[in-house]
Amino acid sequence: MEDGLRRAEDRAALLRYVIDLAAASSEHPEPPVMSGLADLCGDIEETLRQIRQAINADELGQDPTMSGS
């Protein structure tokens, strides 16, 4: 779970950095950049979903891989 939290934190920091660069630019970001940002957001969402499932499984005393969600 700690590894997942660290991964989410790293991805969020990268996302913040890229968005700061885009905000400072006088040009609009290219579509591939926006797609990459969307992929990064999806990765953060998935990591946090996995952490939530692991926490819920721990609370219930279950194996998180058997949660079925």
ZIWO-V850083 format. One line per field, one symbol per residue. ss: DSSP state (a for helix, b for strand, c for the rest). psi: psi as a letter, one per 40 degrees, with the letter a starting at -180 (. if undefined). burial: + if it has 16 or more other ideal C-beta (glycine too) atoms within 10 Angstrom, else -. A space follows every 10 residues. Layout:
BEGIN
ss: ???
psi: ???
burial: ???
END
This chain:
BEGIN
ss: caaaaaaaaa aaaaaaaaaa aaaacccccc aaaaaaaaaa aaaaaaaaaa aaaaaaaaaa cccaaaccc
psi: dddddddddd dddddddddd dddeieiiii dddddddddd dddddddddd ddddddddde fihdeede.
burial: ---+--++-- +---+----- --------+- ------+--+ ---+--++-- +-++--+--- ---+-----
END
